[in-house]
Amino acid sequence: MTQRFSFSLAATDGKARTGVISTPRGDIRTPAFMPVGTAATVKAMMPESVAATGADILLGNTYHLMLRPTAERIDRLGGLHKFMNWDKPILTDSGGFQVMSLAELRKLTEKGVTFRSHIDGSKHELTPERSMEIQRLLGSDIVMAFDECPALPADRARITESMRLSMRWAERSREAFGDRPGHALFGIQQGGLEQDLRGESAEALTKIGFEGYAIGGLAVGEGQEAMFDCLDYAPDQLPQDKPRYLMGVGKPDDIVGAVKRGVDMMDCVLPSRSGRTGQAFTRRGVVNIKNARHADDPRPLDEACTCPACSKYSRAYLHHVFRAGEMISGMLLTWHNLHYYQEIMQGMRDAIAAGTFAAWEKQFHDTRALGDIEPV
């Protein structure tokens, strides 16, 4: 059993990289997509089904878990891995983003954030120190520094002030994290879409020193073009020898574009959330299973896909169970979406290792451009 956390690069192709993050709970092949298990579950999925899609790591949510069932309770019950029956690595976010987007009546100070729970209105305080304590109680393998993420668009003064506060909080997170062999703390780069502010943030984080670095504050409404413009330089500002994690991304073409620009890890609720609302991601683009055109279609969702939804059920059946509001609909479509996302990651890992990433990327875009198969 590896006792340390480490990252090794196996190959690069342009800026795209493939490698392995080693943790005591297992290896994470990069580029990696992390399904989101917000409240200690990837919605509509059994943990073993998530593993079967090819996921090496899951994301858990500090904000949701601290409110319910509480980090203290999870700790008493043996930690998050045991609690949710997932024995591979888990990354927990710091709670900062959810406080900004979900909590009510929040108040931001140098010390941290006080807020009322969106569940029952109870009052809570989240600081860098408390976030580190919660994530330690949860027992996650990769811990995120506590930061503040302003929604874009925001003016430069607000972005500057927020980024510098996040850097002071990053230093406090590092201190509070302490020495935890086998566990890793990632710092989070902020600075909106301003190259110089991103640079200042990267410099501050590198000086503090982290086991990995995240690119935060993107995928918050700025649009793909602006995000890619930022990713043209942001990953390069971070240390080469550490994993780089783009938070909260994204659609399949966002993920491919991010990897092309040097990103190693991503997470997003999209595959699972879309699965529950009848949207399937396929090689040939997005399919809305609720559309009437699928009602008599005996063909699979995606004939090249080996997931249970595609290998055992027809479009007609998937359409029927969605329309009927049956639980299996969200289960099958979520499984398909997560399987497809992991297939993209494996495709990119193989292509980078073989030095054929550009050809792989072209085929990916060309196939998506074909659109869905003709109706029956």
C-alpha positions in Angstrom: 0.0 0.0 0.0 1.5 3.4 -1.1 1.6 5.5 2.0 2.3 8.7 0.1 0.4 10.8 -2.4 2.2 11.2 -5.7 1.7 12.2 -9.3 3.7 10.9 -12.3 3.4 11.9 -15.9 3.6 9.1 -18.4 3.2 11.0 -21.7 2.4 14.3 -23.2 1.0 15.2 -26.6 1.1 19.0 -27.2 -0.2 20.3 -23.9 -2.4 17.2 -23.2 -1.0 15.0 -20.5 -1.6 11.4 -19.3 -0.3 10.0 -16.0 -1.2 8.5 -12.7 -2.1 10.0 -9.3 -1.2 7.4 -6.6 -3.0 7.4 -3.3 -3.1 4.8 -0.5 -6.7 3.9 -1.7 -5.7 3.3 -5.3 -4.5 4.9 -8.5 -6.3 7.6 -10.4 -5.6 7.5 -14.2 -5.3 11.0 -15.7 -6.9 12.8 -17.4 -9.6 11.8 -14.9 -13.3 12.6 -14.7 -14.8 12.5 -11.2 -18.5 11.7 -10.9 -20.1 13.9 -8.3 -21.5 12.2 -5.2 -22.9 15.4 -3.6 -24.6 13.9 -0.5 -22.5 10.7 -0.3 -24.1 9.1 -3.3 -23.9 9.5 -7.1 -27.6 10.0 -7.6 -29.4 7.0 -9.1 -26.3 4.8 -9.0 -24.9 2.1 -6.8 -21.2 2.6 -5.9 -20.2 -0.6 -7.6 -22.0 0.6 -10.8 -20.1 3.8 -10.7 -16.8 1.8 -10.4 -18.0 -0.4 -13.3 -18.2 2.7 -15.6 -14.4 3.1 -15.0 -14.4 5.9 -12.4 -11.2 5.8 -10.2 -12.3 8.6 -7.9 -15.5 10.4 -6.7 -16.2 13.9 -5.5 -18.1 14.5 -2.2 -19.5 17.8 -1.1 -18.4 19.4 2.2 -21.3 21.9 2.4 -24.0 19.3 1.9 -22.4 16.7 4.2 -21.6 19.2 7.0 -25.3 20.1 7.1 -26.7 16.6 6.7 -25.8 14.0 8.2 -22.9 16.1 9.6 -19.2 15.4 9.4 -19.1 14.4 13.0 -21.7 11.7 12.5 -19.9 10.3 9.4 -16.7 10.2 11.4 -18.4 8.3 14.2 -19.6 5.8 11.6 -16.1 5.2 10.3 -15.6 7.9 7.6 -17.1 8.7 4.3 -15.6 5.7 2.4 -17.2 3.2 4.7 -20.4 5.3 5.1 -21.1 5.3 1.3 -19.4 1.9 0.5 -16.8 3.4 -1.9 -13.2 2.1 -1.3 -11.5 4.1 -4.0 -10.2 7.7 -3.6 -12.6 10.5 -2.7 -12.0 14.2 -3.3 -14.0 16.7 -1.2 -14.6 20.3 -2.2 -14.2 22.9 0.4 -17.8 24.1 0.7 -16.9 27.6 -0.5 -18.7 27.5 -3.8 -21.9 26.1 -2.4 -22.0 28.6 0.4 -21.9 31.3 -2.3 -24.6 29.7 -4.5 -26.9 27.9 -2.1 -26.8 29.3 1.5 -29.1 32.0 2.7 -28.2 35.2 4.4 -24.5 34.7 4.2 -21.9 37.1 5.6 -18.4 37.2 4.4 -15.5 38.4 6.6 -11.7 38.0 6.7 -12.3 35.1 9.1 -14.7 33.1 6.9 -18.4 32.9 6.0 -21.4 32.7 8.3 -24.6 31.5 6.7 -28.0 29.9 7.2 -28.6 26.4 6.0 -30.8 26.1 2.9 -32.3 23.0 4.5 -33.5 24.2 7.9 -32.3 27.8 8.4 -29.8 26.8 11.1 -26.8 29.1 11.5 -23.2 27.9 10.6 -19.8 29.2 10.2 -17.3 28.0 7.6 -13.6 29.1 7.8 -10.5 27.7 6.3 -9.8 25.9 9.6 -13.4 24.5 9.9 -13.4 23.4 6.3 -10.1 21.4 6.9 -11.6 19.9 10.1 -14.8 18.8 8.3 -12.8 17.3 5.4 -10.5 15.5 7.9 -13.6 14.0 9.7 -14.9 12.9 6.4 -11.6 11.2 5.7 -11.3 12.2 2.0 -8.1 11.5 0.2 -7.9 14.8 -1.6 -8.9 17.9 0.3 -9.6 21.3 -1.3 -8.4 24.6 0.2 -11.2 26.9 1.3 -11.8 29.7 -1.1 -14.2 32.3 -2.2 -15.6 32.1 -5.8 -17.3 35.2 -7.1 -19.8 34.7 -9.9 -18.8 36.1 -13.3 -19.2 38.7 -14.7 -17.7 40.7 -11.8 -15.6 43.9 -12.0 -11.8 43.7 -11.7 -11.7 45.2 -8.3 -14.1 42.6 -6.9 -12.2 39.8 -8.6 -8.8 41.1 -7.3 -10.1 41.5 -3.7 -11.8 38.0 -3.8 -8.7 36.3 -5.2 -6.4 37.9 -2.6 -8.7 36.8 0.2 -8.7 33.3 -1.3 -4.9 33.3 -1.2 -4.9 34.3 2.5 -7.4 31.5 3.1 -5.2 29.1 1.1 -2.3 29.8 3.5 -4.6 29.2 6.6 -5.9 26.0 4.9 -2.4 24.7 4.5 -1.6 25.4 8.1 -4.8 23.9 9.4 -4.4 20.8 7.2 -1.2 19.9 9.0 0.8 16.7 8.3 -1.4 14.0 7.0 0.6 11.3 5.1 -1.3 9.7 2.3 -3.7 12.6 2.0 -3.3 15.6 -0.3 -4.3 19.3 -0.1 -5.0 21.1 -3.4 -4.8 24.9 -3.7 -7.3 26.8 -5.9 -6.2 29.4 -8.4 -8.6 32.3 -8.8 -8.5 35.6 -10.7 -11.5 35.4 -13.0 -10.6 35.9 -16.7 -7.7 38.3 -15.9 -4.4 36.7 -16.9 -2.2 38.8 -14.5 -4.5 38.1 -11.6 -4.4 34.3 -12.4 -0.6 34.6 -12.5 -0.5 36.4 -9.1 -2.7 33.7 -7.7 -0.6 30.8 -9.1 2.5 32.4 -7.7 1.0 32.8 -4.2 -0.2 29.1 -4.2 3.1 27.8 -5.5 4.9 29.6 -2.7 2.6 28.0 -0.1 3.1 24.6 -1.8 0.3 22.1 -2.4 0.1 18.5 -3.6 -2.0 19.6 -6.5 -3.6 22.8 -8.0 -7.1 23.5 -9.1 -8.3 26.1 -11.5 -11.4 27.6 -9.8 -13.8 30.3 -10.8 -14.6 29.0 -14.3 -17.7 27.4 -15.6 -19.7 30.0 -13.7 -21.4 31.6 -16.6 -18.6 33.0 -18.7 -19.2 30.8 -21.8 -17.0 28.2 -23.4 -14.9 30.6 -25.5 -13.9 32.8 -22.5 -13.2 29.6 -20.5 -10.9 28.2 -23.2 -9.2 31.6 -23.6 -8.4 31.5 -19.9 -7.3 27.8 -20.1 -4.9 28.7 -22.9 -2.6 30.2 -20.1 -4.0 29.2 -16.7 -2.7 25.6 -16.5 0.7 26.8 -17.7 1.0 29.1 -14.8 0.7 26.1 -12.4 3.5 23.7 -11.5 4.2 21.1 -14.3 4.9 18.3 -11.9 1.6 18.4 -9.9 -2.0 17.5 -11.0 -4.1 20.3 -12.3 -7.8 20.1 -11.6 -10.5 22.2 -13.5 -13.4 22.5 -11.1 -17.0 22.0 -12.3 -16.5 21.1 -15.9 -18.4 20.1 -18.0 -19.9 19.1 -21.3 -18.0 16.5 -23.3 -16.5 19.1 -25.6 -15.5 21.3 -22.6 -13.7 18.3 -21.2 -11.8 17.5 -24.4 -10.9 21.2 -24.8 -9.6 21.4 -21.2 -7.4 18.3 -21.6 -6.0 19.7 -24.8 -4.9 22.7 -22.8 -3.1 20.7 -20.0 -5.8 19.9 -17.5 -5.6 16.5 -15.6 -8.8 16.3 -13.6 -12.4 17.4 -13.9 -15.8 16.9 -12.2 -19.3 17.8 -13.1 -22.9 17.0 -12.1 -23.9 17.1 -15.8 -23.8 13.4 -16.7 -25.9 12.4 -13.6 -28.2 15.4 -13.6 -28.9 15.1 -17.4 -29.6 11.4 -17.0 -32.4 12.2 -14.5 -33.9 14.7 -16.9 -34.0 12.4 -19.9 -30.8 13.7 -21.6 -28.2 11.2 -22.9 -24.8 12.1 -24.1 -23.8 10.0 -27.1 -21.0 9.9 -29.6 -23.3 11.7 -32.0 -24.3 14.5 -29.6 -27.1 14.9 -27.1 -30.3 12.7 -27.3 -33.5 13.8 -25.6 -35.2 10.5 -24.8 -38.5 12.3 -24.0 -39.0 13.2 -27.7 -41.8 11.3 -29.4 -39.5 10.1 -32.2 -38.1 7.4 -29.9 -41.5 5.8 -29.0 -41.3 3.1 -31.6 -37.5 2.9 -32.0 -36.2 -0.6 -31.3 -32.5 0.5 -31.6 -30.2 1.2 -28.8 -29.3 4.7 -27.6 -25.8 4.3 -29.0 -25.0 1.1 -30.8 -21.2 1.4 -30.1 -21.8 1.7 -26.3 -21.5 -1.3 -24.0 -23.3 0.1 -21.0 -26.4 -1.7 -19.7 -28.8 1.0 -21.1 -27.4 0.5 -24.6 -26.7 -3.2 -24.6 -30.0 -4.4 -23.0 -32.7 -1.8 -23.7 -34.2 0.0 -26.7 -34.8 3.7 -27.2 -38.5 2.8 -27.1 -38.2 1.4 -23.6 -36.0 4.2 -22.4 -38.6 6.7 -23.8 -41.5 4.8 -22.1 -39.9 4.6 -18.6 -39.0 8.3 -18.8 -42.5 9.3 -19.8 -44.0 7.0 -17.1 -41.8 8.6 -14.5 -40.2 5.3 -13.6 -37.1 5.3 -11.4 -35.2 3.0 -13.7 -35.1 5.8 -16.3 -32.7 8.0 -14.3 -30.7 4.9 -13.3 -30.1 3.7 -16.9 -29.5 7.1 -18.4 -27.1 8.1 -15.6 -25.2 4.9 -16.0 -25.0 5.5 -19.8 -23.8 9.1 -19.4 -21.1 8.2 -16.8 -20.0 5.3 -19.0 -19.7 7.6 -22.0 -17.7 10.2 -20.0 -15.3 7.5 -18.8 -15.0 6.2 -22.3 -14.0 9.7 -23.5 -11.3 9.9 -20.7 -9.9 6.4 -21.7 -9.9 7.5 -25.4 -7.9 10.6 -24.5 -5.5 8.7 -22.3 -4.8 6.2 -25.0 -4.5 8.9 -27.7 -2.0 11.0 -25.6 0.1 7.9 -24.9 0.1 7.0 -28.6 0.8 10.6 -29.7 -2.4 10.7 -31.7 -4.4 13.2 -29.7 -5.1 15.6 -32.6 -6.5 12.8 -34.8 -8.6 11.5 -31.8 -9.9 15.0 -31.2 -10.9 15.5 -34.8 -12.8 12.3 -34.9 -14.6 13.1 -31.7 -15.8 16.5 -33.1 -16.6 15.0 -36.6 -18.7 12.3 -35.1 -20.6 14.7 -32.8 -21.3 16.9 -35.8 -23.2 14.1 -37.5 -26.0 14.5 -35.1 -28.3 11.7 -34.0 -29.2 8.8 -36.2 -32.1 9.2 -38.6 -35.6 8.4 -37.0 -37.1 5.0 -37.9 
